[in-house]
Amino acid sequence: MVRWMTSAAALALALNLMGPAVAKKAAAKPMMCPVCKTMALTTKKTKTNTKMVKIGGKTYYCCSACDMSKKGSGKAAAAKKMPS
């Protein structure tokens, strides 16, 4: 009985130590275009994503069809400007 309890405790300890190491990180959602809200932004300039935009101090690239001068002119920006 003691041997069985010791084995069970050792197994529980081993699983507890392995748990965080085995756990996988959830895939991060790609940053979306602040203008069209549908296109995923890339971190590197590509043939199709040529328009540069800085968000939170990081540089992202979107397609040339999106007018980045309108960035922040959507519903979310209007909600932020409303007084509390």
Secondary structure, 3 states (H helix, E strand, C coil): CHHHHHHHHHHHHHHHHHHHHHCCCCCCCCCECCCCCCCECECCCCCCEEEEEEECCEEEEEECCCCHHHCCCCHHHHHHHCCC
